[in-house]
Amino acid sequence: KNPYVLMYFIIIYDTYWFFRSLNVSRITLISYRELRQAEKIDWFTKVKQTENLGVSLQSLTLALDNVKKNLEKATSAQRPPLDAKEKSIKLNIKEINRLKAEKIDVYDWKKVYHVISYATFRESAEILSRAVDALLKSNFPLDKIICVIAGEERDPNFKQIAKDLNEKYCQGSFLKFLSLEHPNGMPNEGKVKGAGVSWAIAEVNKMLKKEGIMPEQVIVSSFDSDTRVHKNYLAALTYEFIINPKRHKKSFQSIPLFHNNIWSAPAPNRVMAVNSSFWQMIESIRTRRLRNFAGHAMSMKALEVVDYWDRYSIVEDGKQYWRSFFAFNGDYSVIPIFVPVYNDAVLADTYLKTLKAQYLQRRRWYYGVSDFPFIVINSIINKKIPILYRLLQVWRHFEGTISLATASLILAFAAWLPLFLNPDFGNNSVVAHTLPIVTSRILTIAGIGLLSAMWISIILLPPKPKNTPAIKSISMILQWFFLPPIAISLSTFPALEAQTRLMFGKYIGFYVTPKTINKNDS
């Protein structure tokens, strides 16, 4: 009856998202800078420097003096790399001084082992081989790595894939290369990734204990079959693990870049892939909001405490955060690793199948709304966590899932609601006809933030593969002008469906996103 109330709500809501979009753009730029800086660091050298902080500090101080002397006589062309080196050494000295001042009990990196798990179901040996080949290029001792292919008995092709991979990698440089087949029909679990990976890692844990490698020495990284790690991923992960006093109450989250086949994917799928990467980059700066997503790592000791992963959830990575949060009574958080891992953008055999696969992947991701009852119940039960902190966690999950399913629609169409719901208001009020114009201007100005997203997405791209038409480069820019309809159709609608299904008790089974290899992809 009073359309002015709705009108003011729409203006306030649009203004809120205007400032929020500007803030997101600012944080994205900060995260991009962190990502680029992290890629330049020799992480394995940093790891080795922790063996003796005093000696490393002396060595770095001498190196800094030498750089300063060289700068004094350097030409203008010689200065940029020397300036960069000086900055790098100063940051390293600052970090070592912090570790010494805070008396951090740095763990001996030589005791650390990495278990790298690749979960697979009906995926090809070639996809897995590309992932393992990337792991072999790691700037970290390969004899500290246990590579695990976590397959399923119900996969008719896995035995042959395991045989092929074992022949190729078992005689390689890894400490162990294991192809483990999760038995079908085990009690108290569903047909989901978490069940298979939990079983496989538990088996690996038993093997390592028999060989004298204890859970507190082991870091487990859980990846999809298409994940290709950056050469510095393991060294960066090791560094963050050994310098953290609460290392067994942490998860470690890398930055996923969906670039493996980005030049082959259709424009809508590229936009969704980049958005996923950007969101993780943003949350990696807002560390109190950072959650497990896709490729994450935890110590084996922590995994024992939480009983590995959820064996029923179809979004085991997101659920893992909440299981750990309550298991450690709120004394748990996710540490960002600003070194990327590379995944596939969604790509199927045909354009329509690719769009459908993207929709179904997002629907599965957004079924994480099913964690809400778990969060509420445990927030009520667990009195060891401060009540305000519990309420904050409940609110963040609630607000995030609601915004995911509604924000795009409200921003796109709500300005027309007063006219639609109350035609008389439109007939007698200039304000009613002005409202869509005002909100459109607000959102257009907010779109300035899109320019920074476009720029970062372009400079992050891998080199264009051979035989890729030039028009593809142009489409990498033009695709962003179609963000609103892409976001509504491939993000908002899957979220609405996932939440509606949960409301009516319609369970969504685990959907394995198809992976198609293009020979030209990087």
C-alpha positions as CSV (number, residue, x, y, z in Angstrom):
1,K,0.0,0.0,0.0
2,N,2.9,2.3,0.6
3,P,5.3,1.9,-2.4
4,Y,7.6,4.5,-1.0
5,V,8.9,2.0,1.6
6,L,9.8,-0.4,-1.1
7,M,11.3,2.4,-3.2
8,Y,13.6,3.5,-0.3
9,F,14.6,-0.1,0.3
10,I,15.6,-0.5,-3.3
11,I,17.7,2.7,-3.3
12,I,19.4,1.7,0.0
13,Y,20.0,-1.8,-1.3
14,D,21.5,-0.6,-4.6
15,T,23.7,1.9,-2.7
16,Y,24.9,-0.8,-0.4
17,W,26.0,-2.9,-3.3
18,F,27.6,0.1,-5.0
19,F,30.0,0.5,-2.1
20,R,30.4,-3.2,-1.7
21,S,31.4,-3.5,-5.3
22,L,34.0,-0.8,-5.0
23,N,35.4,-2.5,-1.9
24,V,35.5,-5.8,-3.7
25,S,37.4,-4.2,-6.6
26,R,39.9,-2.7,-4.1
27,I,40.5,-6.0,-2.4
28,T,40.8,-7.8,-5.8
29,L,43.7,-5.5,-6.7
30,I,45.4,-6.1,-3.4
31,S,45.0,-9.9,-3.8
32,Y,46.4,-9.7,-7.3
33,R,49.5,-7.9,-6.0
34,E,49.9,-10.5,-3.3
35,L,49.6,-13.3,-5.9
36,R,52.2,-11.7,-8.1
37,Q,54.6,-11.1,-5.2
38,A,54.2,-14.7,-4.0
39,E,55.0,-16.1,-7.5
40,K,58.4,-14.2,-7.4
41,I,59.5,-15.6,-4.0
42,D,61.9,-18.5,-3.9
43,W,59.9,-20.4,-1.4
44,F,62.2,-23.4,-1.0
45,T,65.0,-21.1,-0.1
46,K,62.8,-19.5,2.5
47,V,62.0,-23.0,3.9
48,K,65.7,-23.8,4.2
49,Q,66.4,-20.5,5.9
50,T,64.3,-21.6,8.9
51,E,66.9,-24.2,9.7
52,N,69.0,-21.5,11.5
53,L,67.3,-18.1,11.7
54,G,70.4,-16.4,13.1
55,V,72.7,-17.6,10.3
56,S,70.1,-16.8,7.7
57,L,69.6,-13.3,9.1
58,Q,73.4,-12.6,8.9
59,S,73.5,-13.9,5.4
60,L,70.6,-11.7,4.3
61,T,72.1,-8.6,5.9
62,L,75.3,-9.1,4.0
63,A,73.4,-9.6,0.8
64,L,71.4,-6.4,1.4
65,D,74.6,-4.5,1.9
66,N,76.0,-5.8,-1.4
67,V,72.8,-4.8,-3.2
68,K,72.9,-1.3,-1.7
69,K,76.5,-0.9,-2.9
70,N,75.6,-2.1,-6.4
71,L,72.7,0.4,-6.4
72,E,75.0,3.3,-5.7
73,K,76.9,2.7,-9.0
74,A,74.0,1.2,-11.0
75,T,72.8,2.8,-14.3
76,S,69.1,3.5,-14.7
77,A,68.7,0.3,-16.7
78,Q,70.3,-1.7,-13.9
79,R,68.3,-0.3,-11.1
80,P,64.8,-2.0,-11.5
81,P,66.0,-5.5,-10.8
82,L,68.3,-4.4,-8.0
83,D,65.4,-2.4,-6.4
84,A,63.3,-5.5,-6.6
85,K,66.0,-7.6,-5.0
86,E,66.5,-5.1,-2.3
87,K,62.8,-5.1,-1.5
88,S,62.7,-8.9,-1.5
89,I,65.7,-9.1,0.9
90,K,64.2,-6.5,3.3
91,L,60.9,-8.4,3.4
92,N,62.8,-11.6,4.2
93,I,64.7,-9.9,7.0
94,K,61.5,-8.5,8.4
95,E,59.9,-12.0,8.4
96,I,62.9,-13.6,10.1
97,N,63.0,-10.8,12.7
98,R,59.3,-11.4,13.4
99,L,59.8,-15.2,13.9
100,K,62.7,-14.5,16.3
101,A,60.8,-11.7,18.2
102,E,57.7,-13.8,18.6
103,K,59.8,-16.9,19.5
104,I,58.0,-19.0,17.0
105,D,58.7,-22.7,17.4
106,V,59.5,-23.4,13.8
107,Y,59.0,-27.0,12.9
108,D,61.9,-28.9,11.2
109,W,61.0,-28.9,7.5
110,K,63.1,-32.0,6.9
111,K,60.5,-34.0,8.9
112,V,57.6,-32.9,6.7
113,Y,56.0,-35.2,4.1
114,H,53.3,-34.3,1.6
115,V,50.5,-36.5,0.6
116,I,48.9,-35.2,-2.6
117,S,45.5,-36.8,-3.3
118,Y,43.8,-36.7,-6.7
119,A,40.2,-37.8,-6.5
120,T,38.9,-39.3,-9.7
121,F,35.8,-40.9,-11.0
122,R,35.4,-41.8,-14.7
123,E,38.1,-39.4,-15.7
124,S,40.9,-40.2,-18.2
125,A,44.5,-41.2,-17.5
126,E,45.6,-38.3,-19.6
127,I,43.9,-35.8,-17.3
128,L,45.5,-37.4,-14.3
129,S,48.9,-37.6,-16.0
130,R,48.9,-33.9,-16.7
131,A,48.3,-33.3,-13.0
132,V,51.0,-35.7,-11.9
133,D,53.5,-34.3,-14.4
134,A,53.0,-30.8,-12.9
135,L,53.6,-32.2,-9.5
136,L,56.9,-33.7,-10.7
137,K,58.1,-30.2,-11.5
138,S,57.7,-29.1,-7.9
139,N,60.6,-27.1,-6.4
140,F,60.6,-29.4,-3.4
141,P,62.3,-32.8,-2.7
142,L,60.2,-35.4,-4.6
143,D,61.3,-38.1,-2.1
144,K,59.1,-36.2,0.5
145,I,56.0,-36.6,-1.7
146,I,53.4,-39.4,-1.6
147,C,51.2,-39.1,-4.7
148,V,47.8,-40.8,-4.3
149,I,45.2,-41.5,-7.1
150,A,42.0,-41.9,-5.2
151,G,39.6,-43.9,-7.4
152,E,36.4,-45.8,-7.0
153,E,35.6,-49.5,-7.4
154,R,32.4,-48.5,-9.2
155,D,34.4,-46.8,-11.9
156,P,34.6,-49.5,-14.6
157,N,37.8,-47.9,-16.1
158,F,39.8,-47.3,-12.9
159,K,41.7,-50.6,-12.8
160,Q,43.1,-50.0,-16.3
161,I,43.8,-46.3,-15.5
162,A,45.6,-47.3,-12.3
163,K,47.7,-49.9,-14.1
164,D,48.7,-47.4,-16.8
165,L,49.6,-44.7,-14.2
166,N,51.5,-47.2,-12.0
167,E,53.6,-48.3,-15.0
168,K,54.4,-44.6,-15.8
169,Y,55.1,-43.2,-12.3
170,C,55.8,-46.0,-9.8
171,Q,59.5,-46.1,-10.8
172,G,59.7,-42.3,-10.7
173,S,61.1,-40.0,-8.0
174,F,58.2,-39.9,-5.6
175,L,58.6,-41.5,-2.2
176,K,55.4,-43.4,-3.1
177,F,53.0,-43.5,-6.0
178,L,49.7,-45.1,-5.0
179,S,46.5,-45.9,-6.9
180,L,43.9,-46.8,-4.3
181,E,40.4,-48.1,-5.1
182,H,37.7,-47.2,-2.7
183,P,35.5,-50.3,-2.2
184,N,31.9,-49.8,-3.3
185,G,29.0,-50.2,-0.8
186,M,30.9,-49.4,2.4
187,P,28.6,-48.7,5.4
188,N,27.8,-45.2,6.7
189,E,28.8,-43.3,3.6
190,G,27.3,-41.9,0.4
191,K,28.6,-42.0,-3.2
192,V,30.5,-38.8,-2.8
193,K,34.0,-37.6,-3.2
194,G,34.5,-37.1,0.6
195,A,33.9,-40.8,1.2
196,G,36.4,-42.0,-1.3
197,V,39.1,-39.5,-0.3
198,S,38.6,-40.2,3.4
199,W,39.1,-43.9,2.9
200,A,42.1,-43.4,0.7
201,I,43.9,-41.0,3.1
202,A,43.1,-43.2,6.1
203,E,44.8,-46.1,4.3
204,V,47.8,-44.0,3.5
205,N,47.9,-42.9,7.2
206,K,48.1,-46.5,8.2
207,M,50.9,-47.2,5.7
208,L,53.0,-44.2,6.8
209,K,52.6,-45.0,10.5
210,K,54.0,-48.5,9.9
211,E,57.1,-46.8,8.3
212,G,57.5,-44.5,11.3
213,I,56.1,-41.4,9.6
214,M,53.7,-39.8,12.2
215,P,50.5,-37.8,11.4
216,E,52.0,-34.6,12.8
217,Q,54.7,-34.8,10.1
218,V,52.3,-35.1,7.2
219,I,50.5,-32.4,5.2
220,V,47.6,-33.7,3.0
221,S,46.5,-31.7,0.0
222,S,43.1,-32.8,-1.5
223,F,42.8,-32.0,-5.2
224,D,40.5,-32.8,-8.1
225,S,41.9,-34.9,-10.9
226,D,42.6,-31.8,-13.2
227,T,44.6,-29.8,-10.6
228,R,48.0,-28.8,-11.7
229,V,50.1,-27.3,-8.9
230,H,52.5,-24.4,-9.3
231,K,56.1,-25.4,-9.0
232,N,56.3,-23.4,-5.7
233,Y,53.1,-24.7,-4.2
234,L,54.6,-27.4,-2.0
235,A,57.4,-25.1,-0.8
236,A,55.0,-22.3,0.1
237,L,52.7,-24.7,1.8
238,T,55.6,-26.2,3.8
239,Y,56.8,-22.7,4.9
240,E,53.3,-21.6,6.1
241,F,52.9,-24.9,7.9
242,I,56.2,-24.9,9.8
243,I,56.1,-21.3,11.0
244,N,52.5,-21.6,12.3
245,P,52.4,-22.5,16.0
246,K,48.8,-23.8,15.6
247,R,49.6,-25.7,12.4
248,H,47.4,-28.6,13.4
249,K,44.4,-26.4,13.8
250,K,44.6,-24.8,10.4
251,S,43.7,-25.5,6.8
252,F,45.9,-24.0,4.0
253,Q,44.1,-22.7,1.0
254,S,45.7,-22.0,-2.4
255,I,44.4,-19.7,-5.1
256,P,42.6,-21.7,-7.8
257,L,43.0,-20.4,-11.3
258,F,40.8,-22.1,-13.9
259,H,43.2,-21.7,-16.7
260,N,44.1,-25.1,-17.9
261,N,41.7,-24.9,-20.8
262,I,40.5,-21.3,-20.5
263,W,41.1,-20.5,-24.2
264,S,38.9,-23.4,-25.3
265,A,36.0,-22.8,-23.0
266,P,32.9,-20.7,-24.1
267,A,32.6,-17.1,-22.9
268,P,29.9,-17.8,-20.2
269,N,32.0,-20.6,-18.7
270,R,35.1,-18.4,-18.8
271,V,33.3,-15.6,-16.9
272,M,32.1,-18.1,-14.2
273,A,35.6,-19.6,-14.0
274,V,37.2,-16.2,-13.5
275,N,34.6,-15.2,-10.9
276,S,35.4,-18.3,-8.9
277,S,39.1,-17.4,-8.9
278,F,38.4,-13.8,-8.0
279,W,36.1,-14.8,-5.1
280,Q,38.9,-16.9,-3.6
281,M,41.4,-14.1,-4.1
282,I,39.1,-11.7,-2.3
283,E,38.4,-14.0,0.6
284,S,42.2,-14.7,0.9
285,I,42.6,-11.1,1.9
286,R,39.6,-11.1,4.2
287,T,41.1,-14.1,6.1
288,R,38.5,-14.2,8.8
289,R,36.0,-15.1,6.1
290,L,38.2,-17.5,4.2
291,R,36.8,-21.0,3.9
292,N,38.0,-24.3,2.4
293,F,37.4,-24.5,-1.3
294,A,38.5,-27.1,-3.9
295,G,42.3,-27.7,-3.4
296,H,43.0,-27.3,0.3
297,A,45.5,-28.8,2.7
298,M,45.5,-30.0,6.4
299,S,47.9,-31.9,8.5
300,M,47.2,-35.6,8.9
301,K,46.9,-35.0,12.7
302,A,44.1,-32.5,12.1
303,L,42.4,-34.9,9.7
304,E,42.5,-37.6,12.4
305,V,40.8,-35.3,14.9
306,V,37.9,-34.4,12.4
307,D,37.7,-38.0,11.0
308,Y,38.9,-36.9,7.6
309,W,36.1,-35.6,5.4
310,D,32.3,-35.7,5.5
311,R,31.2,-39.0,3.9
312,Y,27.7,-37.8,2.9
313,S,28.0,-34.2,1.8
314,I,28.3,-33.4,-1.9
315,V,30.3,-30.2,-1.0
316,E,32.9,-31.8,1.3
317,D,35.4,-28.9,1.0
318,G,33.0,-26.3,2.4
319,K,31.6,-28.7,5.0
320,Q,35.2,-29.4,6.1
321,Y,35.5,-25.9,7.4
322,W,32.5,-26.2,9.7
323,R,33.5,-29.7,10.9
324,S,36.9,-28.4,11.8
325,F,35.6,-25.2,13.3
326,F,33.4,-27.0,15.8
327,A,35.9,-29.9,16.4
328,F,38.5,-27.4,17.5
329,N,35.9,-25.3,19.5
330,G,36.3,-22.3,17.2
331,D,40.1,-22.2,17.5
332,Y,40.5,-23.0,13.8
333,S,41.1,-20.9,10.7
334,V,42.2,-21.1,7.0
335,I,45.6,-19.7,6.0
336,P,45.8,-18.4,2.5
337,I,48.6,-19.6,0.2
338,F,49.1,-17.0,-2.5
339,V,50.6,-19.5,-4.9
340,P,48.1,-20.7,-7.5
341,V,47.0,-24.1,-8.5
342,Y,45.5,-24.5,-11.9
343,N,42.2,-26.2,-12.8
344,D,40.0,-26.7,-15.8
345,A,37.2,-24.4,-16.7
346,V,34.0,-26.4,-17.4
347,L,34.2,-27.8,-20.9
348,A,32.1,-30.6,-22.4
349,D,31.8,-32.0,-25.9
350,T,29.3,-29.4,-27.2
351,Y,28.4,-25.8,-26.4
352,L,25.0,-26.7,-24.9
353,K,26.5,-29.6,-22.9
354,T,29.1,-27.2,-21.5
355,L,26.5,-24.7,-20.4
356,K,24.5,-27.5,-18.8
357,A,27.6,-28.9,-17.0
358,Q,28.3,-25.4,-15.7
359,Y,24.8,-25.0,-14.3
360,L,24.9,-28.5,-12.6
361,Q,28.4,-27.8,-11.2
362,R,27.2,-24.6,-9.6
363,R,24.0,-26.2,-8.3
364,R,26.2,-28.8,-6.5
365,W,28.4,-26.1,-5.1
366,Y,25.5,-24.0,-3.9
367,Y,24.0,-27.0,-2.2
368,G,26.4,-26.0,0.6
369,V,23.3,-24.3,2.0
370,S,22.6,-27.7,3.4
371,D,25.4,-27.0,6.0
372,F,23.2,-24.4,7.7
373,P,21.4,-26.8,10.0
374,F,24.8,-28.3,11.0
375,I,26.1,-24.8,11.8
376,V,23.1,-23.8,13.8
377,I,22.8,-27.0,15.8
378,N,26.5,-27.0,16.6
379,S,26.4,-23.3,17.5
380,I,23.8,-24.2,20.1
381,I,25.6,-27.2,21.4
382,N,29.1,-26.0,21.6
383,K,29.3,-23.6,24.6
384,K,33.2,-23.4,24.4
385,I,33.0,-20.9,21.6
386,P,32.0,-17.3,22.5
387,I,28.4,-16.8,21.7
388,L,28.9,-13.6,19.6
389,Y,31.5,-15.5,17.5
390,R,29.0,-18.3,17.0
391,L,26.2,-15.9,16.0
392,L,28.6,-14.2,13.6
393,Q,29.3,-17.5,11.9
394,V,25.6,-18.3,11.6
395,W,24.9,-14.9,10.1
396,R,27.7,-15.0,7.6
397,H,26.6,-18.3,6.2
398,F,22.9,-17.2,6.2
399,E,23.6,-13.8,4.5
400,G,26.0,-15.4,2.0
401,T,23.6,-18.0,0.8
402,I,20.6,-15.6,0.7
403,S,22.5,-13.0,-1.3
404,L,23.8,-15.6,-3.7
405,A,20.3,-16.5,-4.7
406,T,18.7,-13.1,-4.6
407,A,21.1,-10.2,-5.0
408,S,21.4,-10.3,-8.8
409,L,17.6,-10.5,-9.3
410,I,17.0,-7.6,-6.9
411,L,19.6,-5.4,-8.5
412,A,18.3,-6.2,-12.0
413,F,14.5,-6.0,-11.6
414,A,13.5,-4.6,-8.2
415,A,13.4,-1.0,-9.4
416,W,10.3,-1.8,-11.5
417,L,8.4,-3.5,-8.7
418,P,6.6,-0.3,-7.4
419,L,5.2,0.2,-10.8
420,F,4.3,-3.4,-11.2
421,L,2.7,-3.9,-7.8
422,N,0.9,-0.5,-7.7
423,P,0.0,0.9,-11.1
424,D,-1.8,3.9,-9.5
425,F,1.5,4.9,-8.0
426,G,3.0,5.1,-11.4
427,N,0.2,7.1,-12.8
428,N,0.5,9.8,-10.2
429,S,4.1,9.9,-9.3
430,V,7.1,11.1,-11.2
431,V,9.3,9.5,-8.6
432,A,8.1,6.0,-9.6
433,H,9.3,6.5,-13.2
434,T,12.5,8.1,-12.0
435,L,13.4,5.2,-9.7
436,P,14.6,2.8,-12.5
437,I,16.8,5.6,-13.9
438,V,18.3,6.4,-10.5
439,T,19.1,2.8,-9.7
440,S,20.5,2.3,-13.2
441,R,22.9,5.2,-12.7
442,I,24.0,3.8,-9.4
443,L,24.7,0.3,-10.9
444,T,26.4,1.8,-13.9
445,I,28.8,3.8,-11.7
446,A,29.4,0.6,-9.7
447,G,30.3,-1.1,-12.9
448,I,33.6,0.9,-12.9
449,G,34.8,-1.9,-10.6
450,L,34.3,-4.2,-13.6
451,L,37.2,-2.5,-15.4
452,S,39.7,-3.7,-12.8
453,A,38.2,-7.2,-13.0
454,M,38.6,-7.2,-16.8
455,W,42.2,-5.9,-16.5
456,I,43.2,-8.5,-14.0
457,S,41.5,-11.4,-15.8
458,I,43.4,-10.5,-19.0
459,I,46.9,-10.2,-17.5
460,L,46.4,-13.4,-15.5
461,L,45.6,-15.4,-18.7
462,P,48.1,-18.0,-19.8
463,P,49.7,-17.5,-23.3
464,K,47.3,-18.1,-26.2
465,P,47.7,-21.6,-27.6
466,K,48.8,-22.0,-31.2
467,N,46.0,-22.1,-33.8
468,T,43.7,-20.0,-31.6
469,P,41.9,-17.4,-33.7
470,A,42.6,-13.7,-32.9
471,I,38.9,-13.1,-32.3
472,K,39.2,-15.2,-29.1
473,S,41.4,-12.5,-27.6
474,I,38.8,-9.8,-28.3
475,S,36.1,-12.1,-26.8
476,M,38.0,-12.3,-23.6
477,I,37.1,-8.6,-23.1
478,L,33.7,-8.5,-24.7
479,Q,32.5,-11.4,-22.4
480,W,32.4,-9.1,-19.4
481,F,29.6,-7.0,-20.9
482,F,27.4,-10.0,-20.6
483,L,28.1,-10.5,-17.0
484,P,24.6,-9.7,-15.7
485,P,22.7,-12.4,-17.7
486,I,25.5,-14.9,-17.3
487,A,25.5,-14.4,-13.5
488,I,21.7,-14.7,-13.3
489,S,21.4,-17.8,-15.5
490,L,24.6,-19.7,-14.2
491,S,24.8,-18.5,-10.6
492,T,21.5,-17.1,-9.3
493,F,19.3,-19.8,-10.8
494,P,21.4,-22.8,-9.7
495,A,21.5,-21.2,-6.2
496,L,17.7,-20.8,-6.2
497,E,17.2,-24.4,-7.3
498,A,19.6,-25.8,-4.8
499,Q,18.0,-23.9,-1.9
500,T,14.5,-24.8,-3.1
501,R,15.4,-28.5,-3.4
502,L,16.7,-28.4,0.2
503,M,13.5,-26.8,1.3
504,F,11.5,-29.6,-0.1
505,G,13.9,-32.3,0.9
506,K,15.0,-33.2,-2.6
507,Y,18.5,-34.4,-2.2
508,I,21.1,-33.6,-5.0
509,G,23.5,-36.4,-5.7
510,F,27.2,-35.8,-6.4
511,Y,27.7,-34.5,-9.9
512,V,31.1,-35.2,-11.5
513,T,31.8,-32.3,-13.9
514,P,32.9,-33.6,-17.3
515,K,36.5,-32.9,-18.3
516,T,37.4,-32.6,-22.0
517,I,41.0,-32.3,-23.1
518,N,41.9,-30.0,-25.9
519,K,45.4,-30.8,-27.3
520,N,46.1,-27.1,-27.8
521,D,45.5,-26.2,-24.1
522,S,48.4,-25.2,-21.9
